[in-house]
Amino acid sequence: MKIEKKFAGKWVAIKNEKVVESDNTLTRLSKKTETRKDKKSLYFMLVPNGLIAG
């Protein structure tokens, strides 16, 4: 899975290997996604800052 540079240092919600939402804090990201019908199929991850190779 490739994540764009603009998400560095942010929390992201991912579904089917694509970022569907992002925010600076997990709390705000959770609030953004709590009304989604597919919220059980999302997973959350903190994208590290800096150079990532993969």
C-alpha positions as CSV (number, residue, x, y, z in Angstrom):
1,M,0.0,0.0,0.0
2,K,1.3,3.4,-0.9
3,I,0.4,6.5,1.2
4,E,0.8,10.0,-0.2
5,K,3.4,12.3,1.3
6,K,0.6,14.8,2.4
7,F,-0.5,12.3,5.1
8,A,2.9,12.2,6.8
9,G,2.6,12.8,10.6
10,K,-1.2,12.3,10.5
11,W,-3.7,9.6,11.5
12,V,-5.5,8.0,8.6
13,A,-8.5,5.7,8.2
14,I,-7.9,3.1,5.5
15,K,-10.3,0.9,3.6
16,N,-9.4,-1.5,0.7
17,E,-5.8,-0.1,0.8
18,K,-7.0,3.5,0.3
19,V,-7.1,6.4,2.6
20,V,-10.7,7.5,3.2
21,E,-10.2,10.1,5.9
22,S,-7.3,11.8,7.8
23,D,-6.7,14.1,10.7
24,N,-4.0,15.3,13.0
25,T,-5.4,13.4,16.0
26,L,-7.0,10.0,16.4
27,T,-9.8,11.5,18.5
28,R,-10.9,13.9,15.7
29,L,-10.5,11.2,13.1
30,S,-12.7,8.8,15.1
31,K,-15.4,11.5,15.3
32,K,-15.2,12.0,11.5
33,T,-15.7,8.3,10.8
34,E,-18.2,7.4,13.5
35,T,-21.2,8.0,11.2
36,R,-19.9,6.0,8.3
37,K,-21.9,2.8,7.5
38,D,-18.6,1.0,6.7
39,K,-16.9,2.0,10.0
40,K,-16.3,-1.6,11.0
41,S,-14.2,-2.3,7.9
42,L,-11.9,0.7,8.5
43,Y,-8.6,0.5,10.2
44,F,-6.6,3.4,11.7
45,M,-2.9,4.1,11.4
46,L,-0.4,6.8,12.3
47,V,1.7,7.7,9.2
48,P,5.3,8.4,10.4
49,N,7.0,11.7,9.5
50,G,10.1,11.6,7.4
51,L,11.4,9.4,4.7
52,I,9.6,6.1,4.2
53,A,10.9,3.5,1.7
54,G,9.0,0.4,0.7
